[in-house]
Amino acid sequence: MKIVKREILGIDLYYVPIKKFKTIEAFFVFTNEVDPTTFNEKNFLTEILLDSTNKYPSTENLKLVCDNLYGLSKVNHYHFEGNLDITMFIISSVSDKYLGEEKIFSQAFDVLLEIIYNPKTYKGLIPKKTVKEKLMQTQELLSSLKQNKNAYSYYQFMRTYTRNNTDHITFFPETKYLDQVTHKTINETYQKMINEDRLQIFIGGDFDFEEMDELIKSKINRIKIHESKSFTFKNHFNPATEINEVIDNTSTGQTRIFIGYDLGFPHTQKSATIMSLFNELFGAFENSKLFTNIREKLNLSYYVYSYYSPGNDLFFVNLETSKENREKAVKEVAKQLLDCQNGLIEDELFNQAKKNLINRLETSVDSQYKLLIYNVIDFIRYNEPFDLEKRKKAIENIKKTELIDLIKTIKIDTVYIYT
């Protein structure tokens, strides 16, 4: 798959030719350096802007126009990658090639522009009532969070695990800055996004590039154009100087345990690929080290898995056990990691983990949306398109010795226990 890059009046466009599907996806991607003080505002905006516009002033109005465009799908998403925050506005529209009518995608694109650049306002500003409603909903979310033990324990663990990284890793809602959210800060954050953030447009599907160029040019006056900023993705995790253990509540009930790690090696595309493979064999599927030994052989947990986030250098293990088995379970996780670091990884498991990763990548090409997401993230991280064959080959070529060499620096940073 060859990505075609265009630049139209200062806007970076990326065309992703995919002939397999009958839809066209359009992504508006806004990128800037992470500012934790506006993290809540960015999250609120993804909800507010998707709700209504000046032209379609209610949720029902906006839904109706989408229904009339053959079920136009719209999604807003905010997250962060290392030192960068990313706000994405996405539509999925049926392609004109498969309809008797013409210009359906053009109308769908207009809806996307409405959502981004023409939100519902009062005297030119996002209304105070809208902001107040979002704040009330968030307070209700915080109040109910502790009732959901899985959500509460994860939220509290991540806040503990990332305690030295709050300059670029935050989780919504960020209570530290929630009291500072106002009608004014919401509007300032919105204006900064459309007037200062780097804008990249990704369009994927089966379409004629020249025709798409003309369509973009015809709508260029509705897009805020400014000097394009350039940001370099930096992935860094600041570890603690000693293991931080937190025990949250004590009882005789079930115990949820999270173990967060300091990886200890610099992030590169290659190291991220190798670490993804290690995560797979360590705790990401039913024949993994953790699942086979902790759950099946020793019966120390009801569930156990590991998770790796290459975008933020996070790696953790999560399990649930009985209170009396919690120390045994934590020690066994440490033993399994040490065994891997000492090279005790079976060839069969190593090869199966490779197959799993490759199968997952191949499955992803069955979704145009996922293909676009992979391309967006790879351009942000590595300034290059997602290449399925190159990625598969990189996994196939990993040697067990280089995996073992890489993981030798992994050590525990945080142990969070919730009972």
C-alpha positions as CSV (number, residue, x, y, z in Angstrom):
1,M,0.0,0.0,0.0
2,K,1.6,3.3,-1.1
3,I,0.5,6.4,0.8
4,V,0.1,9.5,-1.5
5,K,1.0,12.8,0.2
6,R,-0.5,16.0,-1.0
7,E,-0.1,19.6,0.2
8,I,-3.0,21.9,-0.7
9,L,-2.6,25.5,0.4
10,G,-0.5,24.5,3.4
11,I,-2.5,21.5,4.5
12,D,-0.9,18.1,4.7
13,L,-3.1,15.5,3.1
14,Y,-2.5,11.8,3.1
15,Y,-4.4,9.5,0.7
16,V,-4.5,5.9,1.7
17,P,-5.7,3.9,-1.4
18,I,-7.8,0.9,-0.2
19,K,-10.0,-0.7,-2.8
20,K,-11.3,-3.5,-0.6
21,F,-14.2,-1.5,1.1
22,K,-17.2,0.4,0.0
23,T,-16.7,3.3,2.4
24,I,-14.4,6.3,2.6
25,E,-12.9,7.4,5.9
26,A,-11.7,10.9,6.6
27,F,-9.6,11.8,9.6
28,F,-8.8,15.3,10.8
29,V,-5.9,14.9,13.1
30,F,-4.9,17.8,15.4
31,T,-1.5,17.4,17.2
32,N,0.3,19.5,19.8
33,E,2.6,19.1,22.7
34,V,0.9,17.7,25.8
35,D,-0.5,20.3,28.2
36,P,-1.8,18.5,31.3
37,T,-3.7,21.6,32.5
38,T,-6.0,21.4,29.5
39,F,-6.4,17.6,29.5
40,N,-10.0,17.8,30.8
41,E,-10.9,20.4,28.3
42,K,-9.7,18.4,25.4
43,N,-11.8,15.4,26.5
44,F,-14.8,17.6,27.0
45,L,-14.5,19.0,23.5
46,T,-14.5,15.6,21.9
47,E,-18.0,15.1,23.4
48,I,-19.3,18.7,23.0
49,L,-18.3,19.0,19.3
50,L,-19.9,15.7,18.4
51,D,-23.2,16.6,20.0
52,S,-24.5,19.5,17.9
53,T,-23.5,22.4,15.6
54,N,-24.9,25.8,14.7
55,K,-26.4,24.3,11.6
56,Y,-27.7,21.2,13.4
57,P,-28.4,22.6,16.9
58,S,-29.6,19.4,18.6
59,T,-28.4,15.8,18.8
60,E,-31.5,14.7,17.0
61,N,-30.8,17.2,14.1
62,L,-27.3,15.9,13.7
63,K,-28.4,12.3,13.9
64,L,-31.0,12.8,11.3
65,V,-28.6,14.3,8.7
66,C,-26.2,11.4,9.3
67,D,-29.1,8.9,8.8
68,N,-30.0,10.6,5.6
69,L,-26.4,10.2,4.3
70,Y,-26.8,6.4,4.4
71,G,-25.9,6.1,8.0
72,L,-22.8,8.4,8.1
73,S,-20.7,7.3,11.1
74,K,-18.9,10.0,13.1
75,V,-16.3,9.6,15.9
76,N,-14.2,12.0,18.0
77,H,-11.2,10.7,19.9
78,Y,-8.6,12.3,22.1
79,H,-5.5,10.5,23.5
80,F,-1.8,11.1,23.9
81,E,1.3,9.5,22.5
82,G,4.4,10.3,24.5
83,N,4.9,14.1,24.6
84,L,2.1,14.7,22.1
85,D,-1.6,15.0,22.4
86,I,-3.8,14.0,19.5
87,T,-7.4,15.0,18.8
88,M,-9.1,13.1,15.9
89,F,-12.4,13.8,14.2
90,I,-13.4,10.9,12.0
91,I,-16.2,10.1,9.5
92,S,-17.0,6.9,7.6
93,S,-19.1,7.5,4.6
94,V,-20.4,5.2,1.8
95,S,-18.4,5.8,-1.4
96,D,-20.1,7.6,-4.3
97,K,-18.9,4.8,-6.6
98,Y,-21.5,2.4,-5.1
99,L,-24.5,4.8,-5.3
100,G,-26.7,6.0,-8.0
101,E,-26.6,9.5,-6.4
102,E,-23.6,11.7,-6.5
103,K,-21.6,13.8,-4.0
104,I,-22.6,11.8,-0.9
105,F,-19.0,12.0,0.4
106,S,-19.0,15.8,-0.3
107,Q,-22.0,16.2,1.9
108,A,-20.5,13.9,4.5
109,F,-17.3,16.0,4.5
110,D,-19.4,19.1,5.0
111,V,-20.9,17.5,8.2
112,L,-17.3,16.8,9.4
113,L,-16.4,20.4,8.8
114,E,-19.5,21.6,10.7
115,I,-18.6,19.5,13.7
116,I,-15.0,20.8,13.8
117,Y,-15.4,24.4,12.8
118,N,-19.0,25.4,13.4
119,P,-20.0,24.1,16.9
120,K,-23.2,25.2,18.5
121,T,-22.4,28.6,20.1
122,Y,-24.1,31.4,21.9
123,K,-22.6,34.9,21.0
124,G,-19.8,33.1,19.3
125,L,-18.8,30.9,22.3
126,I,-19.6,27.3,23.3
127,P,-22.5,27.9,25.7
128,K,-22.0,28.0,29.5
129,K,-24.9,25.5,29.9
130,T,-23.1,22.9,27.8
131,V,-19.9,23.2,29.9
132,K,-21.9,23.1,33.1
133,E,-23.6,19.9,32.0
134,K,-20.3,18.2,31.1
135,L,-18.9,19.1,34.5
136,M,-21.9,17.7,36.3
137,Q,-21.7,14.5,34.4
138,T,-18.0,14.2,35.3
139,Q,-18.6,14.7,38.9
140,E,-21.3,12.0,38.8
141,L,-18.7,9.7,37.0
142,L,-16.2,10.3,39.8
143,S,-18.9,9.6,42.5
144,S,-19.9,6.4,40.9
145,L,-16.3,5.2,40.0
146,K,-15.7,3.5,43.3
147,Q,-18.8,1.3,42.8
148,N,-17.1,-0.2,39.8
149,K,-14.2,-2.1,41.3
150,N,-12.4,-2.8,38.0
151,A,-12.6,0.8,36.8
152,Y,-11.7,2.2,40.2
153,S,-8.7,-0.1,40.8
154,Y,-7.4,0.6,37.2
155,Y,-7.8,4.3,37.6
156,Q,-6.1,4.4,41.0
157,F,-3.2,2.2,39.8
158,M,-2.5,4.3,36.7
159,R,-2.4,7.4,38.8
160,T,0.1,5.8,41.1
161,Y,2.1,4.2,38.3
162,T,2.4,7.5,36.3
163,R,3.0,9.7,39.4
164,N,6.4,10.9,38.1
165,N,5.0,11.4,34.5
166,T,2.1,13.7,35.0
167,D,3.6,16.2,32.6
168,H,2.7,14.0,29.7
169,I,0.6,11.1,31.0
170,T,-2.8,11.9,32.5
171,F,-6.1,10.0,32.8
172,F,-9.6,11.5,32.5
173,P,-10.9,13.0,34.6
174,E,-7.8,14.6,35.8
175,T,-9.0,15.7,39.3
176,K,-6.0,17.9,39.9
177,Y,-7.2,20.4,37.3
178,L,-10.9,19.7,37.2
179,D,-11.8,22.7,39.4
180,Q,-10.1,24.9,36.9
181,V,-12.3,23.9,34.0
182,T,-14.6,26.9,33.1
183,H,-16.6,28.2,30.2
184,K,-13.6,30.4,29.4
185,T,-11.0,27.6,29.4
186,I,-13.1,25.3,27.2
187,N,-13.4,28.1,24.6
188,E,-9.7,29.0,24.8
189,T,-8.7,25.3,24.4
190,Y,-11.0,25.0,21.4
191,Q,-9.6,28.1,19.7
192,K,-6.0,26.9,20.4
193,M,-6.8,23.6,18.8
194,I,-8.2,24.9,15.5
195,N,-5.8,27.8,15.3
196,E,-2.5,26.4,16.6
197,D,-2.4,22.6,16.5
198,R,-0.8,20.9,13.6
199,L,-3.5,19.7,11.2
200,Q,-3.1,16.5,9.1
201,I,-5.9,15.0,7.0
202,F,-6.0,11.3,6.2
203,I,-8.5,10.0,3.7
204,G,-8.7,6.3,3.0
205,G,-10.8,4.3,0.5
206,D,-11.4,3.8,-3.2
207,F,-11.5,7.2,-4.8
208,D,-9.9,9.3,-7.5
209,F,-7.0,11.4,-6.1
210,E,-7.5,14.3,-8.6
211,E,-11.2,14.5,-7.8
212,M,-10.4,14.5,-4.1
213,D,-7.9,17.3,-4.6
214,E,-10.7,19.4,-6.2
215,L,-13.2,18.6,-3.5
216,I,-10.7,19.7,-0.8
217,K,-9.9,22.9,-2.7
218,S,-13.6,23.7,-3.0
219,K,-14.0,23.5,0.8
220,I,-10.6,25.0,1.8
221,N,-12.2,28.3,2.9
222,R,-13.9,26.4,5.7
223,I,-10.7,25.0,7.2
224,K,-8.6,27.1,9.5
225,I,-5.2,27.3,7.8
226,H,-2.1,28.5,9.7
227,E,1.6,27.8,9.7
228,S,2.1,24.1,10.2
229,K,4.0,23.2,13.3
230,S,6.4,20.3,13.4
231,F,6.6,18.1,16.5
232,T,9.0,15.2,17.3
233,F,7.5,12.3,19.1
234,K,9.4,11.5,22.3
235,N,8.5,8.5,24.4
236,H,9.8,8.6,27.9
237,F,8.8,7.1,31.3
238,N,10.3,8.5,34.4
239,P,10.6,5.6,36.9
240,A,10.7,5.8,40.7
241,T,13.9,5.4,42.6
242,E,12.4,2.6,44.6
243,I,9.4,0.3,44.3
244,N,6.2,2.0,45.2
245,E,3.7,-0.4,46.9
246,V,0.2,0.8,47.6
247,I,-2.5,-1.2,49.4
248,D,-5.9,0.4,48.9
249,N,-8.6,-0.9,51.3
250,T,-8.3,-4.2,53.3
251,S,-10.9,-6.9,53.6
252,T,-11.3,-10.6,53.2
253,G,-12.7,-10.2,49.7
254,Q,-11.1,-10.6,46.2
255,T,-7.9,-8.9,45.6
256,R,-7.0,-7.0,42.4
257,I,-3.3,-6.6,41.8
258,F,-1.6,-4.4,39.3
259,I,2.2,-4.5,38.8
260,G,3.7,-1.6,36.7
261,Y,7.2,-1.8,35.3
262,D,10.0,0.5,34.3
263,L,11.2,-0.9,30.9
264,G,14.7,0.7,31.2
265,F,15.4,0.7,27.4
266,P,15.0,3.6,24.9
267,H,12.0,3.5,22.6
268,T,12.6,2.7,19.0
269,Q,10.4,1.1,16.4
270,K,12.4,-2.1,16.7
271,S,12.3,-2.1,20.5
272,A,8.6,-1.5,20.5
273,T,8.1,-4.5,18.1
274,I,10.3,-6.8,20.2
275,M,8.5,-5.7,23.4
276,S,5.1,-6.3,21.8
277,L,6.3,-9.9,21.1
278,F,7.5,-10.3,24.7
279,N,4.1,-9.0,26.0
280,E,2.3,-11.6,23.9
281,L,4.3,-14.5,25.2
282,F,4.4,-13.2,28.8
283,G,0.7,-12.6,29.4
284,A,-1.4,-11.7,26.4
285,F,-3.0,-15.0,25.4
286,E,-4.1,-18.3,27.0
287,N,-0.8,-20.2,26.5
288,S,1.3,-17.3,27.8
289,K,3.7,-17.7,30.7
290,L,1.5,-15.9,33.2
291,F,-1.7,-17.7,32.2
292,T,-0.2,-21.2,32.1
293,N,1.7,-21.0,35.3
294,I,-0.2,-18.6,37.6
295,R,-3.8,-19.5,36.6
296,E,-3.6,-23.1,35.2
297,K,-0.8,-24.8,37.2
298,L,-0.8,-22.9,40.5
299,N,-4.5,-21.8,40.6
300,L,-3.4,-18.5,42.1
301,S,-5.6,-16.2,40.1
302,Y,-9.0,-16.0,38.5
303,Y,-7.6,-14.0,35.5
304,V,-4.1,-12.7,34.7
305,Y,-2.8,-10.7,31.7
306,S,-0.1,-8.3,30.7
307,Y,-0.4,-5.1,28.7
308,Y,2.1,-3.0,26.8
309,S,1.6,0.5,25.5
310,P,4.4,1.5,23.1
311,G,3.1,5.1,22.8
312,N,3.7,5.8,26.5
313,D,6.3,3.2,27.5
314,L,3.9,1.5,29.9
315,F,3.9,-2.2,30.7
316,F,1.9,-3.8,33.5
317,V,0.4,-7.0,34.7
318,N,-3.1,-7.3,36.1
319,L,-4.6,-10.3,38.1
320,E,-7.3,-11.1,40.6
321,T,-6.7,-13.5,43.4
322,S,-7.8,-14.3,47.0
323,K,-6.4,-12.1,49.8
324,E,-4.4,-15.1,51.2
325,N,-2.7,-15.7,47.9
326,R,-1.7,-12.2,47.0
327,E,1.9,-12.4,48.1
328,K,2.3,-15.8,46.4
329,A,0.8,-14.3,43.2
330,V,3.1,-11.3,43.2
331,K,6.2,-13.5,43.8
332,E,5.2,-15.8,41.0
333,V,4.8,-12.9,38.5
334,A,8.3,-11.8,39.5
335,K,9.6,-15.4,39.1
336,Q,8.1,-15.7,35.6
337,L,9.7,-12.4,34.5
338,L,13.1,-13.5,35.9
339,D,12.8,-16.8,34.1
340,C,12.3,-15.0,30.8
341,Q,15.2,-12.7,31.5
342,N,17.3,-15.8,32.1
343,G,16.3,-17.2,28.8
344,L,13.7,-19.8,29.9
345,I,11.4,-19.2,27.0
346,E,10.2,-22.3,25.1
347,D,10.7,-22.3,21.3
348,E,7.1,-23.3,20.9
349,L,5.8,-20.4,22.9
350,F,8.2,-18.0,21.2
351,N,7.0,-19.0,17.8
352,Q,3.3,-19.1,18.7
353,A,3.6,-15.5,20.0
354,K,5.0,-14.5,16.7
355,K,2.1,-16.1,14.8
356,N,-0.4,-14.4,17.1
357,L,1.1,-10.9,16.5
358,I,1.2,-11.5,12.7
359,N,-2.4,-12.9,12.7
360,R,-3.6,-9.8,14.6
361,L,-2.0,-7.5,12.1
362,E,-3.4,-9.4,9.1
363,T,-6.9,-9.3,10.7
364,S,-6.5,-5.5,11.1
365,V,-6.5,-5.1,7.3
366,D,-10.1,-6.3,7.3
367,S,-11.0,-2.9,8.9
368,Q,-10.4,0.2,6.9
369,Y,-10.8,2.2,10.1
370,K,-8.0,0.3,11.8
371,L,-5.8,0.7,8.8
372,L,-6.2,4.4,8.9
373,I,-5.5,4.5,12.7
374,Y,-2.3,2.5,12.2
375,N,-1.2,5.0,9.5
376,V,-2.0,8.0,11.7
377,I,-0.1,6.6,14.6
378,D,2.9,5.5,12.6
379,F,3.2,9.0,11.0
380,I,3.0,10.6,14.4
381,R,5.6,8.2,16.0
382,Y,7.9,7.5,13.1
383,N,6.9,9.9,10.3
384,E,6.3,7.0,7.9
385,P,3.2,5.0,6.7
386,F,2.1,1.7,8.2
387,D,3.5,-1.1,6.1
388,L,1.9,-4.5,6.8
389,E,4.5,-6.6,5.1
390,K,7.4,-4.7,6.6
391,R,5.8,-5.1,10.1
392,K,5.3,-8.8,9.6
393,K,8.8,-9.3,8.4
394,A,10.1,-7.4,11.4
395,I,8.3,-9.8,13.8
396,E,9.4,-12.9,11.9
397,N,13.0,-11.8,12.1
398,I,13.1,-11.3,15.9
399,K,15.7,-13.6,17.4
400,K,15.1,-15.0,20.9
401,T,18.5,-13.8,22.0
402,E,17.7,-10.2,21.1
403,L,14.4,-10.4,22.9
404,I,16.1,-11.7,26.1
405,D,18.8,-9.0,25.8
406,L,16.1,-6.3,25.6
407,I,14.0,-7.4,28.5
408,K,16.9,-7.8,31.0
409,T,16.4,-4.1,32.0
410,I,12.8,-4.5,33.0
411,K,12.1,-4.0,36.7
412,I,9.2,-3.3,39.0
413,D,8.2,0.3,39.5
414,T,4.7,0.0,41.2
415,V,2.7,-2.6,43.0
416,Y,-0.9,-1.6,43.5
417,I,-3.2,-3.9,45.6
418,Y,-7.0,-3.3,45.9
419,T,-9.1,-5.6,48.1
